[in-house]
Amino acid sequence: MLKAEVIQPRKNMEKTKITDREQEVVFTNFTEELFYGKWAKKIYELKPKKEYYLPFYLAEHFAKHLVDRELGNMAAQKRKEAVVAQPNISSNDLDSVEQRITTNTTLRQGLLDKCVESQDIESGNVSIIRPREVPKKDRPALKTEQRAAELIDQGVPADQFAHVKPRKAESDESEFEGLKE
């Protein structure tokens, strides 16, 4: 029979902040080495001791892999030190030296905190995103708009294809709406 277990909340739970996955955060490559982050078949080159604005999901992903690399390097260094200190050390003891570093959650969280820093631009839950708009004149004409313009040029009445209206060309100030010279 399964027993219900009461889970006590963490003491620092008030400090935990839920971040929107798309929110921009500051990612820092705190190491002395170049880091290559991989996401969606793209490679991001992140220079040492530099900060970058990234969406939270990407910063979190890169931070995990950067911290894994750094913990692996620390573990390898401790392993070498253990072999120098005790040349006849057993492989089980070497593995335990390595595991003490790679499974140290406090050390891992400290390194993750060095990587990802939240930006508190807005204090509310709702953030306003203003994507860049494409100006109409820069947008290529749709095929239906081109066809409608061709039909008008051929003299076909516009009421036969009223659902598609050709985009007006840039007008100069000499034209008046509705009049043709």
N, C-alpha and C positions, 0 to 999 in steps of 0.2 A: 504494500500500500504506500502511495506517495504522500509525503508530508508537505504541507504548505510552508514555505519559507518566507519570513518577513524580511524584506530588504530595506535596510536603513538608508535614507538619503545621504549623499556625500555632504560633508561640511561646507565645501566650497561650491555647492550647487547653485547658489545665488549668483555667482560670478559667471556661470555658464551662459553663453549667449547663442541663441539660434540665429544662424546667418542664412540669408537668402543665397541659394546656390549660385545665382548669377551676379551677386553683389561683388564689386571690385574690392580686392584686398591688396595689401602690399606683400609680395613674396620676396624674401631675401636669401640669396645664396651666401650664407655666412662663412663658407669654407674658403680655403686657399686654392681650390681646384675648380676648373671649369666643369659645369654640370650640364648634361644633355637630357632634357625632359622629353618624353615621348607621349604624344596624344593624337589619336585619330590619324595615324600614318604621317604625322608631321613631327619634326624634331625641333625643339626649342633650345637654343644655345643660351645658357644663363651664366654670365661671367661671375668670377669670384668677387665677393664683397660688394655686389651690386643689388639694387632693389628694382623690382618690376611690378607694375599694376597688372594683375591677372584676375579673372573670375574666380570666385572661391573654390569651385569644384576643381579647377585646374591647379590652383595653388596647393590645395589639399593633396592632390595626386602627386605633384612634384615634390612636395615636402616629405611625403611618405617614402618615396624612392631615394631622396637625398639623405634622409635620416637613416634609412637602411644601409646605404653605402657608407656613411660615417660610422655607424655602429659596427659594421663589418670591419672597417679599417681599425677601429679601436680594439676590437676583439683580436684581430690578427697581431696587433702590436703587443697586447697583453700576453698572447700566446708565445710570441718570440721572447718576451721578457721572462716568462715562466720557464722556458727551455734553457735560457742562459742562467737563470738562478738555480735550477735543478736539472742538470743534463739528463738524468735518468727518470724523468717524470713520466708517469703512465699516460696513455692516450685518453683514458677516462677522466683523469685529472685535468688534462688539457681541454677536453670538451667542457668540463664544468667551469673552467676559467672563462672560456668563450661564452658559455650560456649565461653566466652572471652579468655579462655586458649586454648581450643581444636581447635578453628577456627583462632587462631593468626598465620597468615602465616609467619610473620617475625620470631617469636619464632620457628616455625616448621622448617623453612629453616636454621636457626642457628644450630639447633640440627642435621639436616641432614648433614650439612657441617662438624660437628664434627665427624660424622660416616664415611663418604666416602671422601677419598683423592686420587686424580688422580696422577698417576705416569707418569711423562714426560720422559720416557726413550728415545724415539725417537721424534724428532721435526717434521718429515714429516708425511704425511697422510698414507704412506704405512709402515706397520710393518712386520718384518720378523718373522715368527713362525717356530721354529725348533722342530717338534715333535720327540720323541725318537723312533728310528728305532729298529725293532726286528731283531737280527742277524739271518742269514739264517740257521746256524747250530742249533739254538734254536727253529726254527719253525718246528712243526711236519710235517712229510711227508704227502702229499695229497694222497687220495685213488688212484687217477689215477697214481701218481708216484709210489706207491707201486705195483700196478697192472702191470705197465710197467716193473718194475724191476723183477717181477715174470715171465713175459713172456720172458724176455731176458735170465733168468736163465733156462727156459724150452727150449731155442734154437729157439724161434720164431724170424725171421728177424726183425730188428728195423724199416725197411721201411714200414712195415704193420701198424705201429702205430706211424708214424713220428710226429704227432701233439703233442704227449706226450713223453717227455724225462725224464727218471728217474734222480733224483738228484744224483750227484756223491758223493760218500762217501769221508770223509776226507782222503786225500792221504798223504802218507809219502814220504820222499825225495828219497826213493829207486826206486819208480815207475817213468817211463818216459811216457809222454803223448802219448797214442796210442799203447803202447807196453804192452803185458801181458806175464808174465813169465810162 
